[in-house]
Amino acid sequence: MKKFLTIFIISFVSQIISLNSFAGSDGSVEMKKVDKTLETTSEIKDCFETVNRGIFAFNQGLDKIFFKPVAKGYRYLPKPIRSGTSNALSNLSNVVTIPNNILQGQIKEAGINTLRFSINSTLGIAGIFDVASYYGLNKLDKEDYGQTLGTWGVKEGCYFVLPVLGPTTVRDSLGSMINFSGGDAWYNVTIANDTTYFENSDYYYSRLTAGVDFRAKNLEAFDSLEKNSLDLYASVRSLYLQDRKRKILNLDETTETMNDDDWEEIDTQ
């Protein structure tokens, strides 16, 4: 029963976590257009499209009845709480970004992220305050094991949509599995190993909060995508595959909407 509950919780929170696949280092997404220079119809390997569309509809329903309302409620929290939460979660993500910087040969970036993590975890009180930026160590893009596999030449394989977990590819699914096989230090100290200072629930709460924080920042972006897309499924598929390619190629393209400072702008709208 305990194993079943663990699997269920991971799957449940992953629906909103998977949305972070679209996000940049500032938790923002670009949802205005499909860049044909990065993707063409012939390149899409949607091997199970009929089944994928059914699962996508189920996930959209789950978002509407749970994640979106929670994200709206989250916006009512005071701005300092939301900004501090975003900072702490961003700081925590470095435990995955740093090893992937190294695996991709990004030694300079690994050094910067290591310094940021050390400074913000101490002087920034567990990352609540982004002290490192005051020293000129600005936030960099997140990296994950799916991106690393891509830089190593591993093809993306078929695109598919998982119940609750959302959009992915064969390559990105393999990358996600590495997190639960020793590749995520936060997972290791909270779940994989018995520690005195952390509980299993600490991992689940942090991941769920990261998803809600991201969803709250991008409510308008997702609403606009849904409103303006003739085929929402195809639009999300295109955005996902484009964004993964951009990140693997480390293209210097900014995404629209919000960083932590934009919480104040949201409050005035």
C-alpha positions in Angstrom: 0.0 0.0 0.0 2.8 2.4 0.8 4.5 1.8 -2.5 1.2 2.3 -4.3 0.6 5.6 -2.6 4.2 6.7 -3.4 3.7 6.0 -7.1 0.3 7.7 -7.1 1.6 10.8 -5.5 4.6 11.0 -7.9 2.3 10.6 -10.9 -0.3 13.0 -9.6 2.1 15.9 -9.0 4.0 15.2 -12.3 1.1 16.4 -14.4 1.8 20.0 -13.4 5.5 19.5 -13.1 5.6 18.4 -16.7 4.5 21.9 -17.7 7.9 23.1 -16.6 9.3 21.6 -19.8 8.2 24.8 -21.5 9.8 27.0 -18.9 13.0 29.0 -19.1 15.3 29.9 -16.1 12.8 32.5 -15.0 9.8 30.2 -15.1 8.4 31.7 -18.3 7.0 30.2 -21.4 6.5 31.4 -25.0 3.2 30.3 -26.5 2.6 32.7 -29.4 3.8 30.8 -32.5 5.3 27.6 -33.9 8.8 28.1 -35.2 9.0 26.2 -38.5 12.8 26.5 -38.5 13.0 24.1 -35.6 10.2 21.8 -36.5 8.4 20.6 -39.5 5.4 18.2 -39.7 7.6 15.5 -41.2 9.9 15.5 -38.2 7.1 14.8 -35.7 7.1 11.2 -34.6 3.7 11.0 -33.0 3.5 7.2 -33.1 0.3 7.0 -31.0 -1.6 10.1 -31.9 -5.1 8.8 -31.5 -4.4 7.4 -28.0 -2.4 10.5 -27.2 -5.3 12.8 -28.0 -7.6 10.9 -25.6 -5.0 11.1 -22.8 -4.4 14.7 -23.5 -8.1 15.5 -23.1 -8.1 13.7 -19.8 -5.1 15.7 -18.6 -6.7 18.9 -19.6 -9.8 18.0 -17.6 -7.6 17.3 -14.6 -5.9 20.7 -15.0 -9.2 22.5 -15.1 -10.7 20.9 -12.0 -7.5 20.9 -9.8 -4.3 22.6 -10.9 -5.7 25.8 -12.4 -7.9 26.6 -9.4 -5.1 26.0 -7.0 -2.8 28.2 -9.1 -5.3 31.0 -9.0 -5.6 30.7 -5.3 -1.8 30.8 -5.0 -1.8 34.2 -6.6 -3.6 35.6 -3.6 -0.6 35.0 -1.4 1.5 38.1 -0.6 4.2 38.9 -3.2 7.2 38.3 -0.8 6.0 34.8 -0.1 5.6 33.9 -3.7 8.9 35.5 -4.7 10.7 33.7 -1.9 9.1 30.4 -2.8 10.1 30.8 -6.5 13.7 31.7 -5.4 13.9 28.7 -3.1 12.6 26.3 -5.7 14.9 27.7 -8.4 17.8 27.3 -6.0 16.9 23.7 -5.4 16.7 22.9 -9.1 20.5 23.4 -9.2 21.1 20.0 -7.7 20.0 18.6 -11.1 21.3 21.4 -13.3 24.9 21.3 -12.0 25.6 17.6 -12.8 24.0 18.1 -16.2 26.2 21.2 -16.8 29.2 19.0 -16.2 27.9 16.1 -18.4 27.4 18.6 -21.2 30.9 20.1 -20.8 29.5 23.4 -19.5 32.2 23.9 -16.9 31.8 27.6 -16.6 28.1 27.3 -16.1 28.6 24.5 -13.6 30.9 26.7 -11.6 28.4 29.7 -11.6 25.5 27.5 -10.6 27.6 25.8 -7.9 28.5 29.3 -6.5 24.9 30.4 -6.8 23.7 27.3 -4.9 26.3 27.7 -2.1 25.6 31.4 -1.6 21.9 31.3 -1.8 21.6 28.2 0.4 23.5 29.9 3.1 23.4 33.7 2.9 20.1 33.5 1.1 18.5 31.3 3.8 17.8 28.1 1.9 17.5 30.1 -1.4 14.6 32.3 -0.3 16.7 35.3 -1.2 18.7 35.5 -4.4 21.8 36.9 -2.9 24.1 35.5 -5.6 22.6 37.9 -8.2 23.9 40.8 -6.1 27.4 39.5 -6.7 26.9 39.3 -10.4 26.1 35.6 -10.5 22.9 35.8 -12.6 20.5 32.9 -12.9 21.2 30.6 -15.8 18.9 28.2 -17.7 18.0 24.9 -16.1 19.4 21.7 -17.5 18.1 18.1 -17.2 19.1 14.6 -18.2 16.9 14.6 -21.2 18.8 17.6 -22.6 22.1 15.9 -21.8 21.1 12.8 -23.7 20.1 15.1 -26.6 23.5 16.8 -26.6 25.1 13.3 -26.7 23.2 12.6 -29.9 20.4 10.4 -28.6 17.3 10.9 -30.8 14.1 12.0 -29.2 12.1 8.9 -30.5 8.3 8.9 -30.4 6.3 11.7 -28.9 3.6 10.5 -26.5 1.3 11.7 -23.8 1.1 9.9 -20.5 -1.9 9.9 -18.2 -1.4 12.5 -15.6 2.3 13.0 -16.4 1.7 14.8 -19.7 3.8 15.3 -22.8 7.2 13.6 -23.3 9.4 11.6 -25.7 11.2 8.4 -25.3 14.5 10.3 -24.7 13.0 12.6 -22.1 11.3 9.7 -20.3 14.7 8.0 -20.0 16.1 11.3 -18.7 13.4 11.5 -16.1 14.1 8.0 -14.9 17.7 9.1 -14.1 16.3 11.5 -11.5 14.9 8.5 -9.6 18.0 6.4 -10.1 20.4 8.6 -8.2 20.5 11.6 -10.6 18.6 14.0 -8.3 20.3 14.8 -5.0 17.1 16.1 -3.5 15.3 12.9 -4.3 18.2 11.0 -2.9 18.2 12.7 0.5 14.4 12.8 0.9 13.2 9.4 -0.5 16.0 7.1 -1.7 17.9 7.3 1.6 16.7 7.5 5.2 17.9 10.8 6.6 17.5 12.5 10.0 16.7 15.9 8.6 14.2 15.2 5.7 11.0 13.3 5.2 9.6 11.7 2.0 6.8 14.3 2.1 9.4 17.1 1.7 10.1 16.0 -1.8 6.5 15.7 -2.8 5.6 19.1 -1.3 8.5 20.8 -3.1 7.7 19.3 -6.5 4.0 20.1 -6.2 4.8 23.7 -5.1 7.1 24.1 -8.1 4.3 23.1 -10.4 1.7 25.4 -8.8 4.2 28.3 -8.8 4.9 27.8 -12.5 1.2 27.4 -13.4 0.3 30.6 -11.5 3.0 32.6 -13.4 1.7 31.4 -16.7 -2.1 31.4 -16.3 -2.6 34.0 -19.1 -0.1 32.3 -21.4 -1.9 29.0 -21.2 -5.3 30.6 -21.5 -4.2 32.5 -24.6 -2.8 29.3 -26.2 -6.1 27.5 -25.6 -8.1 30.4 -26.9 -6.1 31.0 -30.1 -5.3 27.4 -31.1 -7.4 25.7 -33.7 -5.9 22.4 -32.5 -4.7 22.7 -28.9 -3.2 19.2 -28.9 -1.0 20.0 -31.9 0.0 23.3 -30.5 1.2 21.8 -27.2 3.0 19.1 -29.1 4.8 21.6 -31.3 5.7 23.9 -28.4 7.1 21.0 -26.4 9.2 19.6 -29.2 10.4 23.1 -30.2 11.4 24.0 -26.6 13.3 20.8 -26.1 15.3 21.4 -29.3 16.0 25.0 -28.3 17.3 23.9 -24.9 19.4 21.0 -26.3 21.0 23.4 -28.9 21.4 26.1 -26.2 19.9 28.7 -28.5 20.1 32.2 -27.0 16.4 32.9 -27.3 14.4 34.5 -24.5 10.9 33.4 -23.5 8.0 35.7 -22.8 6.2 36.4 -19.5 7.5 36.3 -16.1 10.4 36.0 -13.7 10.0 36.4 -9.9 9.9 40.2 -10.1 6.8 40.0 -12.3 4.7 38.9 -9.4 4.2 42.6 -8.7 3.1 43.2 -12.2 0.5 40.4 -11.9 -0.8 42.0 -8.7 -1.6 45.3 -10.5 -3.4 43.7 -13.4 
